[in-house]
Amino acid sequence: MVAALTKESATSKSVYFAHCTSEMIFITHLLAEEPEKLAGPLLADTYVTLLKGRNAWYGQMLAKGELSRDMGDSISGKGMIQGVSAVRAFYELLSQSSLSVLHPEENKLVAPVELCPILKTLYKVLIIREQSSQAILKALRDETLNDPRERIEIAQSHAFYRPSLLSQP
């Protein structure tokens, strides 16, 4: 979406990539006991998925208006767009009322999803459809967002791992 909305702006794509990877690193610190082992594969997959893969194509087509969200996430000739279900799954997982992390600026407990503004915006665009694809640009420009580096530092400096997060109830 960012690529299409900004006419392939390298700066905008870099900012988006930085925010997305910082959120994914934060999430791995919640899900994995040894998140460092995921760093290489995570970044490689992020590059392909966000910038070159089927999910990138889907986002660009949505932003250009060549596809509609009403068409669903299974596109003829492309197959299932996995990013849509991944956004839903991670949003729902990180929104659980039983989870909480300390918000670094507000000094209060919040659901982990509150520290993932890109994930929250993608959920609003792709899943509940309350915002247009333009919202992703607003999320990148929002001055209240943490610097991606700070989110990574928060994740690395706190013991966030929650072994029960992926367990069956």
Residue frames as a rotation matrix with the C-alpha (Angstrom) as fourth column:
MET 1
0.572 0.820 0.000 0.00
0.820 -0.572 0.000 0.00
0.000 0.000 -1.000 0.00
VAL 2
0.427 -0.483 -0.765 2.78
0.199 -0.775 0.600 2.38
-0.882 -0.408 -0.235 0.92
ALA 3
-0.628 -0.712 0.315 4.54
0.433 0.017 0.901 1.86
-0.647 0.702 0.297 -2.40
ALA 4
-0.285 0.598 0.749 1.40
0.924 -0.037 0.381 2.58
0.256 0.800 -0.542 -4.42
LEU 5
0.686 0.657 -0.312 0.25
0.724 -0.658 0.207 5.51
-0.069 -0.368 -0.927 -2.30
THR 6
0.505 -0.578 -0.641 3.64
-0.012 -0.748 0.664 7.25
-0.863 -0.328 -0.385 -2.41
LYS 7
0.930 -0.101 -0.353 4.50
-0.361 -0.073 -0.930 6.48
0.068 0.992 -0.104 -6.04
GLU 8
0.708 -0.625 -0.330 7.29
0.514 0.776 -0.366 4.09
0.485 0.089 0.870 -4.99
SER 9
0.577 -0.493 0.651 8.95
-0.614 -0.787 -0.051 6.51
0.538 -0.371 -0.757 -2.56
ALA 10
-0.001 -0.685 -0.729 12.07
0.233 0.708 -0.666 4.78
0.972 -0.171 0.159 -1.26
THR 11
-0.799 -0.294 0.525 11.93
-0.371 -0.448 -0.814 6.83
0.474 -0.845 0.249 1.93
SER 12
0.042 0.909 0.415 8.32
-0.991 -0.014 0.130 5.89
0.123 -0.417 0.900 2.67
LYS 13
0.652 0.171 -0.738 8.98
-0.243 0.970 0.010 2.23
0.718 0.173 0.674 1.98
SER 14
-0.390 -0.874 -0.292 12.03
0.146 0.254 -0.956 2.35
0.909 -0.415 0.029 4.26
VAL 15
-0.644 0.231 0.729 10.05
-0.731 -0.468 -0.497 3.94
0.227 -0.853 0.470 7.08
TYR 16
0.472 0.879 -0.072 7.30
-0.842 0.473 0.258 1.33
0.261 -0.061 0.963 6.67
PHE 17
0.366 -0.429 -0.826 9.85
0.034 0.893 -0.449 -1.50
0.930 0.137 0.342 6.63
ALA 18
-0.698 -0.686 0.206 11.52
-0.134 -0.158 -0.978 -0.14
0.704 -0.710 0.019 9.79
HIS 19
-0.334 0.649 0.683 8.22
-0.942 -0.256 -0.218 0.11
0.033 -0.716 0.697 11.67
CYS 20
0.646 0.622 -0.442 7.02
-0.635 0.760 0.142 -3.32
0.424 0.189 0.886 10.53
THR 21
0.080 -0.677 -0.732 10.24
0.146 0.734 -0.663 -5.08
0.986 -0.054 0.158 11.42
SER 22
-0.784 -0.354 0.509 10.35
-0.411 -0.318 -0.854 -3.40
0.465 -0.879 0.104 14.82
GLU 23
0.103 0.892 0.441 6.80
-0.995 0.096 0.039 -4.60
-0.007 -0.443 0.897 15.51
MET 24
0.679 0.127 -0.723 7.69
-0.304 0.945 -0.119 -8.11
0.668 0.301 0.681 14.37
ILE 25
-0.422 -0.871 -0.250 10.75
0.025 0.264 -0.964 -8.15
0.906 -0.414 -0.089 16.61
PHE 26
-0.577 0.317 0.753 8.58
-0.806 -0.370 -0.462 -6.98
0.132 -0.873 0.469 19.51
ILE 27
0.513 0.853 -0.095 6.07
-0.841 0.522 0.142 -9.76
0.170 0.007 0.985 18.75
THR 28
0.316 -0.448 -0.837 8.79
-0.050 0.873 -0.486 -12.44
0.947 0.196 0.253 18.59
HIS 29
-0.751 -0.593 0.292 9.88
-0.289 -0.103 -0.952 -11.38
0.594 -0.799 -0.094 22.06
LEU 30
-0.124 0.792 0.598 6.38
-0.981 -0.006 -0.196 -12.23
-0.151 -0.611 0.777 23.25
LEU 31
0.748 0.592 -0.301 6.17
-0.657 0.724 -0.209 -15.55
0.095 0.354 0.930 21.40
ALA 32
0.600 -0.593 -0.537 9.67
0.131 0.734 -0.666 -17.01
0.789 0.329 0.518 21.53
GLU 33
0.902 -0.318 -0.293 11.91
0.335 0.085 0.938 -17.86
-0.273 -0.944 0.183 24.42
GLU 34
-0.160 -0.982 -0.099 14.97
0.477 -0.164 0.864 -17.23
-0.864 0.091 0.494 22.25
PRO 35
0.764 0.632 -0.133 13.81
0.210 -0.437 -0.875 -14.57
-0.611 0.640 -0.466 19.76
GLU 36
0.126 -0.808 -0.576 17.35
-0.664 -0.500 0.556 -13.88
-0.737 0.312 -0.599 18.54
LYS 37
-0.598 -0.345 0.724 17.26
0.158 0.834 0.528 -17.19
-0.786 0.430 -0.444 16.65
LEU 38
0.273 0.810 0.518 14.40
0.793 0.116 -0.598 -15.83
-0.545 0.574 -0.611 14.55
ALA 39
0.196 -0.169 -0.966 16.16
-0.077 -0.985 0.156 -12.59
-0.978 0.044 -0.206 13.53
GLY 40
-0.776 -0.592 -0.216 17.71
-0.262 -0.008 0.965 -13.74
-0.573 0.806 -0.149 10.23
PRO 41
-0.728 0.555 0.402 14.70
0.685 0.584 0.435 -15.67
0.007 0.592 -0.806 8.89
LEU 42
0.176 0.831 -0.528 12.36
0.746 -0.462 -0.479 -12.93
-0.642 -0.310 -0.701 10.12
LEU 43
-0.030 -0.244 -0.969 14.16
-0.275 -0.930 0.243 -10.17
-0.961 0.274 -0.039 8.24
ALA 44
-0.948 -0.317 0.013 14.52
-0.091 0.309 0.947 -12.26
-0.304 0.897 -0.322 5.08
ASP 45
-0.472 0.850 0.234 10.85
0.881 0.467 0.078 -13.19
-0.043 0.243 -0.969 5.09
THR 46
0.177 0.518 -0.837 9.87
0.472 -0.791 -0.390 -9.62
-0.864 -0.326 -0.385 5.91
TYR 47
-0.548 -0.458 -0.700 11.72
-0.358 -0.627 0.692 -8.30
-0.756 0.630 0.180 2.89
VAL 48
-0.979 0.174 0.109 10.09
0.185 0.519 0.834 -10.77
0.089 0.837 -0.541 0.51
THR 49
-0.302 0.939 -0.162 6.63
0.948 0.278 -0.153 -10.54
-0.099 -0.200 -0.975 2.06
LEU 50
0.204 0.426 -0.881 6.42
0.485 -0.826 -0.287 -6.78
-0.850 -0.369 -0.375 2.53
LEU 51
-0.081 -0.365 -0.928 8.27
-0.438 -0.823 0.362 -5.55
-0.895 0.436 -0.093 -0.51
LYS 52
-0.680 -0.353 -0.642 8.18
-0.720 0.156 0.677 -8.18
-0.138 0.923 -0.360 -3.24
GLY 53
-0.956 0.203 0.213 5.67
0.195 0.979 -0.056 -10.93
-0.220 -0.012 -0.975 -2.53
ARG 54
-0.466 0.871 0.153 2.00
0.666 0.232 0.708 -11.62
0.582 0.432 -0.689 -3.01
ASN 55
0.179 0.512 -0.840 1.10
0.932 -0.362 -0.022 -9.51
-0.315 -0.779 -0.542 0.05
ALA 56
-0.562 -0.455 -0.691 2.93
0.208 -0.886 0.414 -6.52
-0.801 0.089 0.592 -1.44
TRP 57
-0.939 0.257 0.227 1.11
0.221 -0.053 0.974 -7.00
0.262 0.965 -0.007 -4.72
TYR 58
-0.112 0.960 -0.258 -2.24
0.926 0.195 0.324 -7.21
0.362 -0.202 -0.910 -2.91
GLY 59
0.031 0.061 -0.998 -1.56
0.712 -0.702 -0.021 -4.02
-0.701 -0.710 -0.065 -0.94
GLN 60
-0.852 -0.393 -0.346 -0.56
0.037 -0.704 0.710 -2.15
-0.522 0.592 0.614 -4.07
MET 61
-0.756 0.617 0.219 -3.68
0.406 0.180 0.896 -3.27
0.513 0.766 -0.386 -5.92
LEU 62
0.109 0.787 -0.607 -5.90
0.994 -0.095 0.054 -2.23
-0.015 -0.609 -0.793 -2.99
ALA 63
-0.188 -0.271 -0.944 -4.24
0.445 -0.880 0.164 1.18
-0.876 -0.389 0.286 -2.77
LYS 64
-0.967 -0.203 -0.155 -4.55
-0.053 -0.436 0.898 1.72
-0.251 0.877 0.411 -6.52
GLY 65
-0.180 0.981 -0.071 -8.21
-0.703 -0.179 -0.688 0.74
-0.688 -0.074 0.722 -6.42
GLU 66
-0.389 -0.036 -0.921 -7.63
-0.829 0.448 0.333 -2.20
0.401 0.893 -0.204 -8.79
LEU 67
-0.548 0.307 -0.778 -8.86
0.436 0.899 0.048 -4.60
0.714 -0.313 -0.626 -6.11
SER 68
0.084 0.633 0.770 -11.56
-0.651 -0.550 0.523 -4.17
0.755 -0.545 0.365 -3.52
ARG 69
-0.774 -0.331 0.540 -11.43
-0.633 0.417 -0.652 -5.57
-0.009 -0.847 -0.532 0.02
ASP 70
0.181 0.939 0.292 -14.87
-0.815 0.309 -0.490 -7.01
-0.550 -0.149 0.822 -0.76
MET 71
0.393 -0.104 -0.914 -13.15
-0.734 0.562 -0.380 -9.38
0.554 0.820 0.144 -3.21
GLY 72
0.995 -0.001 0.100 -11.70
-0.069 0.720 0.691 -11.21
-0.073 -0.694 0.716 -0.20
ASP 73
0.295 -0.953 0.072 -8.20
-0.805 -0.207 0.556 -12.53
-0.515 -0.221 -0.828 0.31
SER 74
-0.151 -0.306 0.940 -8.27
0.359 0.869 0.340 -15.36
-0.921 0.389 -0.021 -2.23
ILE 75
0.232 0.131 -0.964 -7.48
-0.626 -0.739 -0.250 -13.82
-0.745 0.661 -0.089 -5.59
SER 76
0.883 0.161 0.441 -7.77
0.213 0.699 -0.683 -15.68
-0.418 0.697 0.583 -8.89
GLY 77
0.731 -0.661 0.169 -4.33
0.174 -0.059 -0.983 -16.20
0.660 0.748 0.072 -10.38
LYS 78
-0.080 -0.760 0.645 -2.59
-0.633 -0.461 -0.622 -15.30
0.770 -0.458 -0.444 -7.11
GLY 79
-0.228 0.073 -0.971 -4.14
0.514 0.856 -0.056 -17.62
0.827 -0.512 -0.232 -4.55
MET 80
0.686 0.494 -0.534 -4.62
0.683 -0.183 0.707 -16.89
0.252 -0.850 -0.463 -0.88
ILE 81
0.096 -0.599 0.795 -3.15
-0.145 -0.799 -0.584 -13.62
0.985 -0.059 -0.164 0.40
GLN 82
0.059 -0.120 -0.991 -1.73
0.764 0.644 -0.033 -14.88
0.642 -0.755 0.130 3.68
GLY 83
-0.848 -0.498 0.181 -1.03
0.293 -0.725 -0.623 -11.43
0.442 -0.475 0.761 5.08
VAL 84
-0.215 0.851 0.480 -4.71
-0.552 -0.511 0.658 -10.71
0.805 -0.123 0.580 5.64
SER 85
0.699 0.488 -0.523 -5.25
0.095 0.661 0.744 -13.72
0.709 -0.570 0.415 7.90
ALA 86
-0.182 -0.841 -0.510 -1.88
0.825 0.152 -0.545 -13.09
0.535 -0.519 0.666 9.57
VAL 87
-0.724 -0.008 0.690 -2.96
-0.188 -0.960 -0.207 -9.53
0.664 -0.279 0.693 10.45
ARG 88
0.330 0.929 0.170 -6.20
-0.540 0.038 0.841 -10.86
0.775 -0.369 0.514 11.94
ALA 89
0.579 -0.108 -0.808 -4.46
0.473 0.852 0.224 -13.61
0.664 -0.512 0.545 13.91
PHE 90
-0.484 -0.845 -0.227 -1.72
0.712 -0.230 -0.664 -11.43
0.509 -0.483 0.713 15.38
TYR 91
-0.534 0.368 0.761 -4.13
-0.418 -0.897 0.141 -8.61
0.735 -0.243 0.634 16.19
GLU 92
0.557 0.828 -0.067 -6.48
-0.390 0.332 0.859 -10.99
0.733 -0.452 0.508 18.01
LEU 93
0.346 -0.522 -0.780 -3.61
0.703 0.695 -0.153 -12.74
0.622 -0.495 0.607 19.78
LEU 94
-0.665 -0.747 -0.021 -2.03
0.605 -0.522 -0.601 -9.50
0.438 -0.413 0.799 20.98
SER 95
-0.417 0.607 0.677 -5.38
-0.455 -0.784 0.422 -7.99
0.787 -0.132 0.603 22.02
GLN 96
0.004 0.456 -0.890 -6.19
0.510 0.765 0.394 -10.65
0.860 -0.456 -0.229 24.61
SER 97
0.603 0.335 0.724 -7.43
-0.366 -0.690 0.625 -9.18
0.709 -0.642 -0.293 27.85
SER 98
0.953 -0.255 -0.165 -5.21
0.285 0.565 0.774 -11.59
-0.104 -0.785 0.611 29.80
LEU 99
0.092 -0.966 0.243 -2.06
0.970 0.031 -0.243 -10.01
0.227 0.258 0.939 28.31
SER 100
0.990 0.142 0.025 -0.48
0.137 -0.982 0.128 -6.76
0.043 -0.123 -0.991 29.33
VAL 101
-0.006 -0.999 0.045 2.82
0.954 -0.019 -0.299 -4.97
0.299 0.041 0.953 28.96
LEU 102
0.170 -0.010 -0.985 4.00
0.610 -0.784 0.113 -1.71
-0.774 -0.621 -0.127 30.43
HIS 103
0.756 0.101 0.646 3.54
0.593 -0.523 -0.612 1.17
0.276 0.846 -0.456 27.99
PRO 104
-0.145 -0.972 -0.183 6.91
0.969 -0.102 -0.224 2.98
0.199 -0.210 0.957 27.95
GLU 105
-0.734 -0.152 0.662 5.52
0.187 -0.982 -0.018 6.53
0.653 0.110 0.749 27.82
GLU 106
0.092 0.894 0.439 2.21
-0.430 -0.362 0.827 6.23
0.898 -0.265 0.351 29.67
ASN 107
-0.811 -0.535 0.236 3.63
-0.457 0.330 -0.826 4.01
0.364 -0.778 -0.512 32.43
LYS 108
-0.017 0.831 0.556 0.49
-0.845 0.285 -0.452 1.89
-0.534 -0.478 0.698 32.50
LEU 109
-0.648 -0.167 0.743 -0.36
0.072 0.958 0.278 -1.66
-0.758 0.234 -0.608 31.50
VAL 110
0.084 0.637 -0.767 -1.77
-0.887 -0.302 -0.349 -2.07
-0.454 0.709 0.539 27.99
ALA 111
0.772 0.161 0.614 -2.46
0.131 0.906 -0.403 -4.93
-0.621 0.392 0.678 25.60
PRO 112
-0.204 -0.960 0.191 0.64
0.422 0.089 0.902 -5.65
-0.883 0.265 0.387 23.49
VAL 113
0.054 0.284 0.957 -1.23
0.998 -0.036 -0.046 -4.63
0.022 0.958 -0.285 20.34
GLU 114
0.911 0.313 -0.268 -1.20
0.346 -0.934 0.088 -1.04
-0.223 -0.173 -0.959 21.65
LEU 115
0.209 -0.917 -0.339 2.55
-0.235 -0.384 0.893 -0.98
-0.949 -0.107 -0.296 20.99
CYS 116
-0.604 -0.344 0.719 2.02
0.540 0.488 0.686 -2.10
-0.587 0.802 -0.109 17.38
PRO 117
-0.124 0.622 -0.774 0.49
-0.269 -0.771 -0.577 0.87
-0.955 0.137 0.263 15.52
ILE 118
-0.632 -0.109 -0.768 1.14
-0.775 0.046 0.631 -0.58
-0.033 0.993 -0.113 12.05
LEU 119
-0.932 0.325 -0.158 -0.58
0.319 0.946 0.062 -3.86
0.169 0.008 -0.986 12.97
LYS 120
-0.399 0.823 -0.404 -3.51
0.438 -0.216 -0.872 -1.91
-0.806 -0.525 -0.275 14.45
THR 121
-0.224 0.292 -0.930 -3.85
-0.658 -0.749 -0.077 0.19
-0.719 0.595 0.360 11.30
LEU 122
-0.841 -0.098 -0.533 -3.63
-0.490 0.556 0.671 -2.81
0.230 0.825 -0.516 8.98
TYR 123
-0.794 0.604 -0.067 -6.36
0.562 0.688 -0.459 -4.47
-0.231 -0.402 -0.886 11.04
LYS 124
-0.157 0.749 -0.644 -8.58
0.078 -0.640 -0.764 -1.40
-0.985 -0.170 0.042 10.63
VAL 125
-0.324 -0.030 -0.946 -7.89
-0.863 -0.400 0.308 -1.32
-0.387 0.916 0.104 6.88
LEU 126
-0.741 -0.152 -0.655 -7.98
-0.539 0.717 0.443 -5.02
0.402 0.681 -0.613 5.98
ILE 127
-0.874 0.332 -0.355 -10.21
0.442 0.848 -0.294 -6.69
0.204 -0.414 -0.887 8.56
ILE 128
-0.266 0.832 -0.486 -12.81
0.713 -0.170 -0.680 -4.34
-0.649 -0.528 -0.548 10.02
ARG 129
-0.377 0.039 0.925 -12.60
0.883 -0.288 0.371 -1.98
0.281 0.957 0.074 7.04
GLU 130
0.581 0.589 -0.562 -13.16
0.747 -0.660 0.079 1.16
-0.324 -0.465 -0.824 9.04
GLN 131
0.273 -0.546 -0.792 -10.27
-0.261 -0.834 0.485 2.98
-0.926 0.074 -0.371 7.36
SER 132
0.980 -0.015 -0.200 -9.01
-0.197 0.122 -0.973 3.32
0.040 0.992 0.117 3.80
SER 133
0.557 -0.830 -0.022 -5.54
0.809 0.549 -0.211 2.27
0.187 0.100 0.977 2.72
GLN 134
0.261 -0.427 0.866 -4.50
0.034 -0.892 -0.450 5.94
0.965 0.147 -0.218 3.15
ALA 135
0.925 0.170 0.340 -4.55
-0.318 -0.144 0.937 5.29
0.209 -0.975 -0.079 6.91
ILE 136
0.673 -0.728 -0.129 -1.26
0.738 0.650 0.179 3.45
-0.047 -0.216 0.975 6.66
LEU 137
-0.084 -0.695 0.714 0.47
0.575 -0.619 -0.535 6.68
0.814 0.366 0.452 5.61
LYS 138
0.459 0.320 0.828 -1.09
-0.439 -0.729 0.525 8.51
0.772 -0.605 -0.194 8.53
ALA 139
0.989 -0.108 -0.098 0.21
0.143 0.581 0.801 5.81
-0.029 -0.807 0.590 10.87
LEU 140
0.255 -0.959 0.125 3.72
0.931 0.208 -0.301 6.33
0.262 0.193 0.945 9.51
ARG 141
-0.261 -0.329 0.908 3.49
0.282 -0.925 -0.254 10.11
0.923 0.189 0.334 9.98
ASP 142
0.773 0.635 -0.018 1.90
0.177 -0.188 0.966 10.03
0.610 -0.750 -0.257 13.41
GLU 143
0.010 -0.843 0.538 4.27
-0.446 -0.485 -0.752 11.90
0.895 -0.233 -0.381 15.68
THR 144
0.372 0.169 0.913 3.17
-0.927 0.108 0.358 9.93
-0.038 -0.980 0.197 18.73
LEU 145
0.924 -0.068 -0.375 4.58
-0.020 0.974 -0.227 6.66
0.381 0.218 0.899 17.37
ASN 146
0.596 -0.790 0.142 7.70
-0.097 0.105 0.990 5.34
-0.797 -0.604 -0.014 19.01
ASP 147
0.087 -0.705 -0.704 10.83
-0.996 -0.082 -0.040 5.35
-0.029 0.705 -0.709 16.97
PRO 148
0.751 0.228 -0.620 11.18
-0.356 0.930 -0.088 1.76
0.556 0.287 0.780 15.67
ARG 149
-0.253 -0.934 -0.253 14.56
-0.077 0.280 -0.957 1.53
0.964 -0.223 -0.143 17.38
GLU 150
-0.560 0.095 0.823 12.91
-0.806 -0.289 -0.516 2.31
0.189 -0.953 0.239 20.73
ARG 151
0.577 0.816 0.046 10.35
-0.813 0.567 0.135 -0.50
0.084 -0.115 0.990 20.26
ILE 152
0.481 -0.496 -0.723 13.18
0.004 0.826 -0.564 -2.96
0.877 0.269 0.399 19.63
GLU 153
-0.597 -0.746 0.296 15.04
-0.259 -0.169 -0.951 -1.69
0.759 -0.644 -0.092 22.69
ILE 154
-0.070 0.675 0.735 11.90
-0.997 -0.074 -0.027 -2.08
0.036 -0.734 0.678 24.80
ALA 155
0.813 0.431 -0.392 11.49
-0.469 0.883 -0.002 -5.66
0.345 0.186 0.920 23.62
GLN 156
0.229 -0.818 -0.527 15.12
0.146 0.564 -0.812 -6.53
0.962 0.109 0.249 24.22
SER 157
-0.652 -0.565 0.505 15.37
-0.349 -0.368 -0.862 -4.92
0.673 -0.738 0.043 27.64
HIS 158
-0.152 0.680 0.717 12.24
-0.972 0.026 -0.231 -6.51
-0.176 -0.733 0.657 29.13
ALA 159
-0.961 -0.088 0.264 11.36
-0.082 0.996 0.035 -10.14
-0.266 0.012 -0.964 29.77
PHE 160
-0.343 0.876 -0.338 8.26
-0.921 -0.385 -0.065 -10.18
-0.187 0.289 0.939 27.58
TYR 161
-0.757 0.024 -0.653 8.18
-0.339 0.840 0.423 -13.89
0.559 0.542 -0.628 26.69
ARG 162
-0.153 0.799 0.581 4.78
-0.930 0.082 -0.357 -15.36
-0.333 -0.596 0.731 27.52
PRO 163
-0.951 -0.306 0.036 4.92
-0.279 0.904 0.323 -19.16
-0.131 0.297 -0.946 27.24
SER 164
-0.467 0.844 0.265 1.16
0.417 0.474 -0.775 -19.40
-0.780 -0.251 -0.573 27.67
LEU 165
-0.346 0.340 -0.875 0.43
-0.586 -0.806 -0.081 -17.08
-0.733 0.485 0.478 24.73
LEU 166
-0.381 0.144 -0.913 0.25
-0.868 0.286 0.407 -19.87
0.320 0.947 0.017 22.17
SER 167
-0.994 0.008 0.112 -1.04
-0.040 0.907 -0.419 -22.59
-0.104 -0.421 -0.901 24.47
GLN 168
-0.430 0.896 -0.114 -4.52
0.208 0.221 0.953 -24.04
0.879 0.385 -0.281 24.22
PRO 169
-0.313 0.367 0.876 -7.04
-0.833 -0.549 -0.068 -22.81
0.456 -0.751 0.477 26.81
